[in-house]
Structure formats: structure tokens, C-alpha cells
Amino acid sequence: MSPAEPADTAQDRLVRAKEASRATARLTSDDKARALEAIARALEAHTAVIIEANARDIERGRASGISEGLIDRLRLDETRVAALASAVRDVAALADPVGQVVGGHRMPNGVSLEQVRVPFGVVGVIYEARPNVTVDIAALALRSGNASVLRGGSAARESNTVLVRVMRDALEESGITAEAIQTVDDFGRDGAMALMRGRGFVDVLVPRGSASLIETVVTESIVPVIETGAGNVHIVLDESAPDDWAREIVVNAKVQRPSVCNAVETVLVLRQAAPRLVPIIADALHSEGVAIHGDDVVAGMVANIIPATEEDWATEYLSLDIAMKVVDDLDDALAHIRQYSTGHTESIVTTDSRNAERFLAEVDSAVVMVNASTRFTDGGEFGFGAEVGISTQKLHARGPMGLAELTSTKWLARGSGQTRP
């Protein structure tokens, strides 16, 4: 593999990305699909090299004492590299959003108007300890006609360096400029600052990671930011929740992969259901090694409960920990969610259609569910191939972000000599 092109400053790479974005915007759908297939093949061919680099990241991470949750996010093995290649192929198979007609009409004077999707140009992403994001973003950006500039953080430095080189080489072999995929990792914090200050070169910036990282990017950036939020995710269990649904949904949402943002962090049990459901749920969670931080009512019903503090209700654990609280009724549950939710995903387990519809209508989060695990909040699960992130803001994009969310629109006007009186 050839090394990445040298650059004197991070700004140089932003300039080259901007220039490359003009070329990627002109690519046909077939051009982009062929390039993505080349990237997928290259990832598979270089699996051993990728895993070797990732092992160095993990070794360094353990030595520095990062959490097991972050180690899990950081880890790449043969299965996960194969999944990355598969996700790239999934993105290649998706409908190209560029040129799609969003709307339009004919003006009374005969001028024809069309609103069509166009690439943003340069998509910047700042993220932590997630080498899979390196591939997902590059693939989604390319399929939507954008160039990408990546800042993946020091924890995944070795992994990201190899992944970027593999993808850039694959682009060159496909006849597409390698400058369409850039990294500013080797500039450290200066690279992140260049992205946040890259007005005129970076068209949109997406932060993915801890609440503190996201807050820093949102407050420090002078370029447009699509905010992805932390996942203080809730599940509500009402009086009608079936035992098996409640148990299986909560356990899946917490245990299947606790280190991700769509894992449940707080379970709210309505008081009338508590004597029946709290022991069942607690026993199932304890058997999976989950530590329960419960209120006094929960602690009075089952053993081995860690007394919950105010901080627990606002915590995104990203680990085998969960908060559990008994609330008076659905009003109380909704009030708790309004106070502590980060606006990511909430779910209710119920067979009461009125409670279900009220929950769907009143909860103001990006994804609201009934009788389903919160782990489904995912671009791949939603059919987007991969995702840029889970947007918790309300402008342009909300929820799992796929190809359409990496486009803007422009209006095309076709006339025949009309002038405005």
C-alpha cells in the first residue's frame, strides 16, 4: 500500500478535499458503485494488516486504561472486517440519491421548476475509537457524491491509518482521485480544529462520540454541524406489558452490545406493574452480569441493587450497568423522559393501544418505539446500508443518517425567455 499523500498542514488536506469534491460530484452512479466494490475487495484483501494494526491500538488502549466499552468499540477481527466490506457493498447497492427529484412545479409564466438532490461537497467527521466509522463514512460520502475528511482520534490511530490507505489505494485503482478520502488524524487536535474552523472548505461536520466531544464540536465549530447525541435511552414497562416481551426486550437492549448509543440505560416500571415485572427483569439482568442501579422501591423488591443517585438517571453507562425506577404512571414516566432523555431512542412495552399511541405522540426523541428493542435504532437495521450517525437534532436530519442526509438540494429552472414584470 502506498502512503497517504504528504501535506504541510491540515488546511492543505481540506483544500484538496474541496477540489476532489468537484470530481466526486460528477461521478455517475455506476462509477461510485464500482469504486465501492473496489474498496470492499481491498478491505478483504488486507484483513490481516488491518487486524494487526488494530491489535496495536487495543494494546495501547489497555495500557492507558480505557474502558472495556471503548475497547469493544475499537476492536476489529476477521468477522468485523468482513462486516465492514459487506456494509460497503450494501451502500453500493443502494439507490444513488444524487439527482433525485424532491419536488417541483410549473410557474404560471411557464418556467419549469425542479428541486433535486445534490452532494454537500465535503463531509467532515470527528469521532472516537470507532474504526468502523472510518469505512462507513467514507463509503456513504462517496456514494452520495461527497469527499470526506476524517478525524478518528488517537485511540484508533493505527487502525484508521491503514483503513484510509487501503481505501485511497482502491480509489486510485478505480480511476478516482484518492483525495476524496482524507484524514487529519496525524495533526492531532490541530486537525480537529481545522475541521471545526474549515469554513469554505468543510460543508458539513458530524461529531460522533462522547457527550463532551459532541458539545465541544457544536460550540467550537464555525461550519454547519449535524449533532449526533449521546444515548441516554429509556424503556417503559406498563401494567399490560407481557412478562416475556418485557424481559426479552430489556435484556436484548442492554446486553447484546452495551457499549453502543442505542443500548438501553434506564428502565421505568409503572407502579401497578412493579410487583410482577421488577423481580423478573432484575433476575434476567443479574443473570447476564448487569449491575442494577435502582431506586428505593426496586431495592425493596429484589436483592443486590446499587442505590441509584440523581446522577444515574442522567448517565449513559455504555457498560453492563442499568438504572431502574418505579414511576407512578405513564404521566410520571413521560415526565422522567422529558427531564433526562438525550433525544435518541425510547421504547414502551405495552399491549394497551392508548398508551402506545400516546407514547408515540408525546415522546420527543429521534426514534420512538413500541414493543421493540432500542437496538434497532441503526442505519443498517433501518435499511440504509451504513450510517453517518444518529442525529438527535431537529434540522435537516433526525435519527439514523444515511445517504439522503448527506445531500442538500438545489432548484433547477427551465424557461423559454421569460422575464419578471
N, C-alpha and C positions, 0 to 999 in steps of 0.2 A: 504494500500500500504506500502511496506517495504521501508525504506530509502535507498538512494544510498550507495554503499559500501564506507566506510571511506577511506581516503587517507591522507598520511602525506604531500605530495606535489603534485603539478600539474604534475610533472615529473612521479610520480608513476602511474598516470592515463594514461599517454602516453605509459608507458611500458605495462600496462595491455591491452590497446587498440591494441598495436602491437601484443601481444600474441593472443588476440582474433581474430585478422585479419587472422591468420593462420587457425583458425577454420572456420570462415565465408567463406574463400576461398574454403573450401572443401564441403560446403553445396550443396545439389542438388537444382535444380530449384524448385521442389515441397516443399522441406524443407523451402526455403525462402518465397515461396508463402503462406505456412501455417502460418509462423511467422508473415507475414504482415497482414494476415487476423486476427490473434490474436490481433495485435496492433490496427487495425481498431475497433474491438469489444470493446477493453479496452477503447479506446477514447470515444466511445459512452456511455459506462457504467459509465464513470467518468466525463461526461459532466458538471454536477453541480459543482463538485470540481474544475474543470478546470476554469469554468466561475467565480467562487468565487475568485480564486487566481488572475485571470486576472483583476477582479474589483479592487483588492488592487493595482495592478500595475497602472491601469488607475488613481485611486485616487491619488497615489503618483506622477504620471506624471503631472497631472493637477496642483497639489500643487507646483511642481517645475517649472511650466511654459513652458513645452514642447509644440510644435506647434500642431495645430489640425490635420495637415497632419500626424504627428507621432502618435498622439492618434488613428487615423483611422487605421494605420498600426498595432498598438498594440492591438486593440480591438478584443476580441473573444466573440461571442454569440452562441446560440444554432445552428443557421444556419451555422456559420463559423466552429464550431467544427464538425458538420455533414459533411461539405465540406472537412475538413481535413481527416476524416475517409474515405470518398469517394475517395479522392486523393490517399490514401494509397492502397485502393483496386484497383484503376486504375493502380498503379505501379505494384502491384502483378500480374495483368493480362497481363502486357507487356512481350514481349519475353525476356528471360534471355540472356544478351549479352555474358556472360562468356562461353568460348569455341567456340564461333562463329569463323568460318574460314574467315579471311580477304583476304587472298591470298595464293599463293604457286605455286610450280612447281617442276619438277624433274630435277636434275642436270644431265649433260651428263654422269657422272660416275654412275648414278643410285640411288643416295641418294635423297630421297623424302623430300621436304621442305613444311611446312605449317606455316603460320602466324596466330595465334589465339588470341582472346581477353582474357585478364586475369585481375583480380582486381588490383587496385593500391595498396591496403593494408589498410592504414589508411588515411582517408579523414578528414582534419580539416577545420572548417568553423568559421569565425569571422563575426558577423552580429549585427545589431542594431534593437531593438524594433519591431521584427517580429517573434512572437511565432510560426506562421505557418511554418517558415523556419526550426524550430526545428524538426518538424514532417517530412516535405518534405525531408530534407537532410538525416535524419536517415533512412527513407524508401528507398530512392534512393541508399544510400550507401549499405544497406543490400541487396537489390535486385541485385546489381552489385557485391556482394561478399566482400564488404569492411566493416571495422569497422569505426565508426565516432567519432570525438571529437568536441564538440560544445562549442562555446563561444558566448552567445547570448546577452550580455550587461546588464547593471543594470536596464534599463527601463522595461524589461520583466522578471526580476529575478524570481518573484513568479510564473508566468505562466510557464516559462521554467522548473523550478524545478519540478512542478507537471507533466508536459508533459514527461520529461525524466524518472521520476519514473514510470509512467504508462507504458511507452514503455519498460523499463527494466524488469518490472514485467511480461509483456506479453512475452518477450523473454524467461525468465526463465520457464514460464508455457509451452512454446513450446519446451523446451529441448535445448535451445540455450543460450550460455553464455551471461549474461547481460552486460559483459564488452565490448561487441561490440558497445554499445552506451554509450559514456562518455560525461560529461560536466566538464568544468573548470570554470564555472561561479563564484563559491564560492571563487575562488582565485583572482577575480578582474583582474586588469591589469597584475598581475603576471601570471595569467592563459593565457591571450592573448600572453604575451611574451614567455611563454613556448611553445605555438604552433608555434610562429614565429621562435623560436630557436630550434625546435624539430627535427633537422636533424638526420636521422637514425631511427626515430620513426614516424614522420609525412611524408607521401609520397607525398601529395599534399595539399595545403592550398588555400581556396577560400574565399576572403573577399566580403561581401555584405553590402552595406550601403552608407553612405555619401562619397563624393569625398575625404574628409580629411581622413576618415577611410581607404579607399582603398589605398590612397597614402602612409599612414603610413605602412600598411601591405606590400605593394610592396617594399618599401625602407628599411624596417627593417628586413624582413624575410631572413633567410639563407636556407629555404626549398623552393622547387618549388611552385610558385604561379600561379594560373589561375586568371587573373584580370577580375573582373566584373566592368563595368564602370557606372558612373553617366549618366543620360539620358537627355542630352540637345537635345531634339527631335524636328525635323522640319517637317512642311508640306508646300509644294509649290503649289500654285494655278496659273495655266497658263491661257492664253486667251481662251482656249477651255473648261475650267472646267465648267460643268453644275452647275447651281445655287444650286440645291437640293443636289447633291453629295458634293459640297464644304461645304455647311452649315452643313449637317448631319455628314460628316466625321470629320470636325474640332470640332464640339460640342461634339461628342462622344469621340474623342481623348483627349479632355481637361476635360470634365465634368464627365464622367462616374465614374472615380476614379482618381482624380487629384493628389493623394499622392504617385503614383507609378512611376517607372522609364520609363514606356512606354507611359506615358501621354505626349501629345504634349506641348512644351514650347514656340515655335516660329512659326508664320505663315508668309510666304513670298509670297506676291502677285505680279505677273508680272504687270508692269505699264499699259499695254493695258487692263488688266482685272480689274484694281483697281476701276475705277468709278462704275462698275457693282457689283463687289464682296465685296469690303470693307464694304459698308453700310449693306449688307445682313449678312455678317459674324459678324460684330460688334453688330448688333441688336440682333442676335441669342445668342451671348455670353453674352451680357449685361443682356438679359432676364433670363439667368441662373446664374446671380450673379458673372460673371467673370470680373475682373478688367483688362483692356487692356492697356498695355504699348506700345504706338505707336510712330512712327517717325512723322516728321512734315507733311508729305503727308497724313498719316492716320488721324492725328489730324485736318487737313483741311477739311476732308470729313465727319467726324462724331463727335458728342459731347462726353463729359465725357471720354476723353482719357488722361491717365497719360503720360507725356512726357518721352519717352524712353531715357535712357542713355547708354553709351557703356557697362556698367555692365549688363544691361538687356539682351543683345544678348548672353551673356555667362552664364546666370542664369538658373539653374534647380529649378523652383519655388516649385514644389510639393504642389501646392495650387491652388486656383481659381484665378490665375494670368496668363497672357499670353503676349508675346511680338508680335508685328505685324509691318511689314516693307514692304514698296513698293520698289521693285527692278526693274531695267531697263528691264532685260530679263533673259532667263534661264542661260546664262553665269554668270550674276551677282548673281543669286540665288545659283548656284553651288559654286561660289567663297565664298559667305557668309557661306555656309555649311562647306566648307573646313576649314574656319577660326575658326568657333565657335562650330562645332559638337563635341560631345564626342564619336562618332563612334557607337552609339547604334542603332537607327532606324530613317529613314527618309522616307517620302512618298510624292508623287506628285499626284495631281488631274488633270487629263487631258483626252481628247479624241484624242489627237494628238499622233499617234503611234511613230513618230520620237522622240518627246520629251520624251515619256515614255521610249523608249528603250535607249535613251541617258542617261536619269536619272538613269536607272538600271545599265548601264555600268560604269558610271563615279563616282557615289557616293560611297565612300569607308567606308561604315558602315556595322555593323554585319547583319542588316536586312534592305533591301531597297524595298519599296512597290510602287505600282501604284494603285490608286483608292481604297484604303482601309485604315481603321483606324489603327493608330500605336498601339492601344490597343491589336492588335492581336499578338504582339511580346511577347509570353508567352509559357512556356513549355506545359502547359495544352492545350492551343489552338492549338499548333503545334502537339499535339498527343503524348506528352512524358509522360503523366500522371501528373507529377510534374516537377519542375526544380531545379537545383542547383543554377542557376543564369543566367544572360545574359552576356555572355563573350564578351568583346569588344577588346580582344587581337587577335592576328592572329596565334598563335601557338597552335596546337592540337585541341582546341575547340574555336568556334566562334558562337555567337548568343545564343539562349536558350540551356542550357546544360541539357541533360537527361542521361539515363543510359550509353550509349556508351561513353560519355565523362568522365565517372568515371572509365573507363578501360584503360589499356595500352595493349600492345601486346607482345608476345614472339614467337620466331621461334622454331618449332619442327622439328628435323632432324631424319629421319629413314633410316639407312643404312644396309648393309649386309657385313660388313668387309672392306669397302673402306678406303684407306689411301691416303694422298695427296702426289703426287710425288714431 
